[in-house]
Amino acid sequence: QMQLVESGGGLVQPGGSLRLSCAASGIIFGENVMGWYRQAPGKERELVATIASGRSTNYADSVKGRFTISRDNAKNTATLQMNNLKPEDTAVYYCTFRAFNGVAYWGKGTLVTVSS
């Protein structure tokens, strides 16, 4: 059974930085995609960034140039480096893992609050 554990959320001032990490455990083989989604209060969950096992990446327009996603295939971890954070980045951030067969797994989420 796949498990995803996120870490790194917290409170940061506007313009600050945070790094989120996600560790995947379980039986992992084949091509897969790890990524981050977020959900702000009263809003739908939205894509932030994804990275395939081949390291191709995809970003939401709202975070391009500010966020960077990376992964370590040997350790089955994904990291989201978030710079120049804005109040509108405040949300619960969820790690996701989509296996080669299309099955998706989700972490429990970590809260990021951007406020002065």
Secondary structure by P-SEA (a helix, b strand, c coil): cbbbbbcccccccccbbbbbbbbbbcccccccccbbbbbcccccccccccccccccccccccccccbbbbbcccccbbbbbbcccccccccbbbbbbbccccbbbbccbbbbbbcc
